[in-house]
Amino acid sequence: LVRVYPNPSNGTFNVRIPQYSGKVALQVVDLNGRVVYSQSDDNFNVEKTVNLGGLQTGVYVLKVNTSEYNFTDKIIVR
């Protein structure tokens, strides 16, 4: 369903939700629970690029919320 790639990456990720368009809320949280990136997109259409290049290397949690489902995945910034 939701695909996040490339993972690990240098900070630029693609979030792909096949056959979905509409409102999406993206949130990236560090391992201490701090929100380090947050964005809402009312016009999401299948795929979006997220640039986390300003973050330190490490493991983060990506949360994707839509009206239909919630998705959580670990992402690695090199």
Secondary structure in CASP SS format (residue, H / E / C, confidence):
PFRMAT SS
TARGET T0000
AUTHOR 0000-0000-0000
METHOD secondary structure of the structure
MODEL  1
L C 1.00
V C 1.00
R E 1.00
V E 1.00
Y E 1.00
P C 1.00
N C 1.00
P C 1.00
S E 1.00
N C 1.00
G C 1.00
T E 1.00
F E 1.00
N E 1.00
V E 1.00
R E 1.00
I E 1.00
P E 1.00
Q E 1.00
Y E 1.00
S E 1.00
G E 1.00
K E 1.00
V E 1.00
A E 1.00
L E 1.00
Q E 1.00
V E 1.00
V E 1.00
D C 1.00
L C 1.00
N C 1.00
G C 1.00
R C 1.00
V E 1.00
V E 1.00
Y E 1.00
S E 1.00
Q E 1.00
S E 1.00
D E 1.00
D E 1.00
N E 1.00
F E 1.00
N E 1.00
V E 1.00
E E 1.00
K E 1.00
T E 1.00
V E 1.00
N E 1.00
L C 1.00
G C 1.00
G C 1.00
L C 1.00
Q C 1.00
T C 1.00
G E 1.00
V E 1.00
Y E 1.00
V E 1.00
L E 1.00
K E 1.00
V E 1.00
N E 1.00
T E 1.00
S C 1.00
E C 1.00
Y C 1.00
N E 1.00
F E 1.00
T E 1.00
D E 1.00
K E 1.00
I E 1.00
I E 1.00
V E 1.00
R C 1.00
END
